[in-house]
Amino acid sequence: MLFFLAAGLYVAIGLVVAFAFVAGRPGHVLEPPAEVSPGARVLLIPGAMFLWPLVVARWWMT
């Protein structure tokens, strides 16, 4: 039961971070900074959702 609660919390936080990342400036954390098309933003959502700790760490560094 605790596992499912933790997994649900991880995914919920991931969704919030992913949509914030995609709605903001995802090209800002790239090296060199690049423009990101709307189609690429849609493709970034699943990866940012499941790898949200890395996304947050990368945001923190920039």
N, C-alpha and C positions, 0 to 999 in steps of 0.2 A: 504494500500500500504506500509506504513511504517513497519507494522508488518511482512510482507513477506520479506522485505529488511533485517530487524533485524534477522529473522529466517534463512535466507540464509547466512548471515554473521556468525551467530552462528555455523551453520553446516560447513561452509568453514573453520573457525578457528578450529573446532573440527576435521575435516579431517586431517589438517596439524599436529595438536598435536597428534592425534591417530597414524598416520604413523611414526612420529618422535619417539613416545613412543615405538611402537612395533619394529621399526628398531633398536632402541638403546638397552638398557638393562632393560626390564620391571621387571626382577627378582631383580634388585637393590633396588627398592622401597618396596619390600615385606619384611616382618619380619618373620622369618629370611630370608636372601637372598637365593633365589632358582634359579635353572636352569629352563628356560621356553622353552618348545618344540615348533617347528614350527606350529603345529596344534593349540596349545594354543594361540600362537601369533595371528593367524587368528581370533580366538574367542574373543580376547581382543579388536579388532578394533572397533566394534560397541559400546561397553560399554565405551571405552576411548573417542570415538567421541562425544557421547552425555553427558558424564560426564567430559568433558575436564577441566572445572574450578577446579574440585577436583584433577584431574591428575596433573595439573600444580602446585597446592598448595602442593601436596605430593612430587613432584619433587623439589620444592623450599625448602622443609624442609630437604631433604636428602643431 
